[in-house]
Structure formats: C-alpha cells, structure tokens
Amino acid sequence: MKTPHILMVPHGAKFCQAVLCFLLLFSFSSCTKDFEKFNTDNTGFTPDQYHIGLVYPGIQSAIFGLEGDYQLTQNLNADCYAGYMMSPNPFRGNINNLNYDLVDGWNRQSFIVSYTNSLFAINSIAQAGTRTKLPDFWGIALILKVETFSRLTDKFGPIAYSKAGSSLIATPYDSQQNLYKQFFLELDTAVTNLNTYVKAAALNSSMEKKPFEKFDLVYGGDYEKWIRLANSLRLRLAMHIVKVDPATAQTQGQKALDPVNGGLLATNADNAGISGGGYHNPLNVIATSWTDISMGASLESYMTGYNDPRLPKYVTPATDALFKGQYKGIRIGSAVTAKPGYNGFSTLNGATAFGSASPMWMMTAAEVYFLKAEAALRSWTGAGDVKLNYETGIQASMDQWGVSAGAYKDDATSLPKAYVDPLNAANNSPAVSTVTISWDAAASNERKLERIITQKWLAMFPEGQEAWTEFRRTGYPKLFTVVNNNSNGAIDTQVQIRRLAYPANEYSTNGAEVQKAVQLLGGPDNGGTRLWWDVNKANF
C-alpha cells in the first residue's frame, strides 16, 4: 500500500499556489522591489512598449519558476532522471517519482505551470496587438514561448499548444511532430522580426537601439544576442529529431548554422540565463535552505573519475563524518532515510554556481559547440570540424566556471568510477561507461557520439531537462539505473523513464482530447512510453 501523501510532501507542493500568485503579480502588477522601476520610470517608452513590456519579466522567470514551482516541474524529475541529482528526502515514504511511482500531484504541477505562468501572458500580449504594433517584442515572446513549450512537450509528449486558451470546454492536443513544425516556424518569425528591427535601427539614428532593455532578464535588450539564442535553440531542436526525421533535422540544423541568419551563441558573453529583476536562483533555496537535493551518483562517477576541475564549483564536499571531505552522490531510487540520513552527502554549491543571484542557464555557448560537434559528425553543412568543436565546447565550459582546463582535454586514461554508497552497500554499482575524454579520431561514430554527449552533459549541468532529453535520444551518457523501480512493470529499469504521465485532472476536464493525445503517443499513458523523437534505433 502506498504511504499517504500527507506523510511528507515537497516544499513545492506546499508553496505552488503562493508561487503562482507571485508570478502573476510579478507579471502584471510589478510587485517586487527591483521591479518598481518599471512602474515609476516609463520615460523612453511608447505606451505600447511600456504596458506590453511589463508582462515580459514574468514570462522569462516562468521558464524555470521560483523554488516551489521549479522543485516540482523539473528538480524532482528531469534533474534526477538526467543523473545530475537525487533527493536525500524520503518524500511520501519513498514512494514517488524518483523510484518511478509517478505522483499525480507532482506531474500536474509540471503540466500546468507553463500555461498558467507563461502561455496566458503571451496570449494576452498577442491580443493587445503586439504582433503588429511591436514585432520586435513579439519576436522575443516567440523565442520564450518555444523555449518554454519545447521543454513541456519533451516531458509529456503531445500537449495543447496551437489551440490552447481558445476554448473553455475542450482543448485539442498537438502531436509532437506538429509541435516541432510550429516551433521552427515561430523561430523563423522571431529571427525575421528582430533582424528587421536591428537593420532598421542601424539606418535610423532616431530609433531606440534597445527598446526591450528594461524588461529583459536575459540580454539587457541586445537583439543580436536574442537572434543568436533563437538560432541556437533551432539547432538544439533540430538535433532532437535527427533519428525520427533526419531530413528536417538537417534542413533546420543547417539553417541555424548558416551565419547569414545571425549566428549562434559563440562566447560565454552570449550565454542565456535568467537573472535580476527580483528573480533568484531556485536551486539555491532547494539545496541550501530546504536541503531537498543532493549530488547524483552518476555525476559523482564521471566527475571524480575524470578529476574534473569544475567539480568544486558545482557541488560541495560531503559533511557526514564517515566520508567527510569526499564528493559523494546518491543513486537515484535509493531508499533514503529521514533526515539527517543522507543529508551529509554532497549538495549543490550555494557559494558558486548556485548563489541566490546566479543565473538559471537556458543555453550556453558550450552546449552549442557540442551541438556543432555532433552536426559535423553527421556531415551537416556549416558545422565545422568535429574535434575542434568538441574541444572548444570543453574549453568554453571551463572558462564559464572560471577553472583551468589544464591537461583535461588530452586525458586519454581517466575513466568514470564505480559507485559506492557508504550507508548502504546494496546501492553500489560498477562504472557503467569506459569512455575517456581525449578525442579519438579513429573511434567509431557511436563512440565519438558518446564522447560528445558525455562532455556536453558535464557542461550543461544543472540543466536537467535538456540533459534528460539528450539521454533519451542518444542513450548517453550511460547512467546508473534506478535502485528501486516502483512502476509495476510500466518502466523498464534498464531502459529508464521516458516521459511523465498526464495528470488525472486532464482526464476529468478534457478527457476526449487527452484520449486522442494518448493515441498520438502510440502507447499507454505511463513513464515507459517513448516520445515521437525518442526512436528505438541506432544513432547512426
């Protein structure tokens, strides 16, 4: 019998309503201290820019949300499924998403917040005429929309998108194939709108060069960087579909790679992160105040095995007296005991990568170089040299975190380590990969891909949503399996979880359309069913 939900719930479940109210106020009433400037200083704006622009900080912050939302929408699923983290808390008596007993309340929060905190706001500015009045602002809205809803569909599969908000009775779901088509079209519009504004402003000295500056939590109003983000997002999404629709993937990927369209994220100054305007890093609170998340065993295996210089930037040494000073993660699905049980394991470093003011990174130059490395491996036009992109990606990540790469890129001997749980030997596991760091031109394409994705995974930390997507797409990096699988056979332990299930209230309020969505899935509505792009075939 399942342990009753009231025994223990994540902080996110306690605070989700408060967070929703905060975000709505943040978007429409400007209630935070830092955001008061938008209410008190509207000089330099047209009325349309001012009133429409006020909505944007909330849309940007809603991509990750504050700690209550983030814990349920990403931290207790994708961040852990990606091998980055594991909770030291036995939520619901250890019957929860982390051992594949999917909690409907958690999944419901993951499903709804993109609509309540983002899409409704985007629809509101569309209804205000932003498409025609402020096409540059609309371009940014489309980039944020694609970023937000590509993450959502890659959790669940088919979702309501093209018709969302159009009916109070029933809302049809879009297939993932159609969703990706729409994403690419919306990125087309975004890049066109922003390029048009940039070119016009260059010729007209009376035009404001950065009209979006005061509403921008990412780039301070720099439209050229937003264009580079849009192109980089296109490249990411193109790679997602490379196994299911290689022709479209290559077409869209090469479009992103073509410099005539505005370029890609190329330096750490281009990195896209959410910060400022009253927003704080949710992982800081989850890790340091709530002590609800720790380092994952897979991250420990790779980073300690590789002697990775980023490790102390990412996490802190263990504090448990039995293994104090070591870097020690928790294996996903472990039967953790009540605090202080596993609380002495390594946690996220709140003084470096996860300071309260640290950005939540959407995408970095390092990720783009690894995307280019894979694109070059697949012979896409404009991708450049595989080895150069691979090594540049490693260097960009080291520079991002302020550490010296030293001889890291040339290390041809270090290997991921076996995992040892000092509190429970039943959780121990030999290493699951033998991939090394140094580029090997003589290796097979499959081995080259494992090397690229493994280093990409290390560089993208802590962005678990994209890391989980890439693991499902490629099978890399190889991760420790869940210790306890409570899915009753729905999820194969070796294959690992592929998606989240639709929340029960969707069946009660939008039942006919959800049933159609399940048909689009091509399998049962559980965590073992693969998404459209998650094709069970070889990478090459």
Secondary structure, DSSP 8 states (H G I E B T S, - for coil): ----GGG---HHHHHHHHHHHHHHHHHHT--SSTTHHHHH--TT--HHHHHHHTTHHHHHHTTT-SHHHHIIIIITTHHHHTTSEE-SS-GGGG-SGGGT---HHHHHHHHHHHIIIIIHHHHHHHHTTHHHH-HHHHHHHHHHHHHHHHHHHHHHSSB--TTTTS-SS----B-HHHHHHHHHHHHHHHHHHHHHHHHHHHH-TTS-S-TTGGG-SSSTT-HHHHHHHHHHHHHHHHHHTTTT-HHHHHHHHHHHH-GGGT----SGGG-EEE-BTTB--HHHIIIIIS---EEBHHHHHHHHHTT-TTHHHHB----STTSTTS---B-TT----TTTTTTTS--B-TTTTT-TTS-EEEE-HHHHHHHHHHHHHTT-TT---HHHHHHHHHHHHHHHTT---TTGGG--S-----B--TT-GGG-B--S----SS--TTS-HHHHHHHHHHHHHHHHTT-HHHHHHHHHHH--S-----SS--STTSS-TTT--------HHHHHHSHHHHHHHHHHHTS-SSTTS--TT--SS---
